[in-house]
Amino acid sequence: MDIEQQLIGRLVSTRELKIAMEAGLRQEHFVDPLHQGCFRFISDYWDQNHHQAAPTIEALNYEFPRYISPGVVEESTEWLVQKIHARHVRNNLHEAMFGAAEIANRDDAPLEALRGLYSST
């Protein structure tokens, strides 16, 4: 089962949502557009309820009928958030490295590419 789907399934619990938000989870950590939308809804709901309540799975399914609840998720919220965050950082690193390699090869400017890579961190 998809790790993003599992995490979204956990975020319909106020306790688990609080853990994820305190760990710095953000919309851009999600790759799948459906899961980005689900998280945006959950985050907005959290803000509108003064960080006191998470939406129910029914509310989430009403707003996003294509989202399929994973049911019971055995992995902890902390672990899921950490893995999604690490993937986000890794994806950003790959993007920066590919961009630098392209500049270094295309423009024959390895120092400029290295400076660009350093400034993007």
Helices and strands as residue ranges (DSSP letters): H 3-10, H 14-22, G 27-29, H 33-48, H 57-63, H 77-106, H 110-119
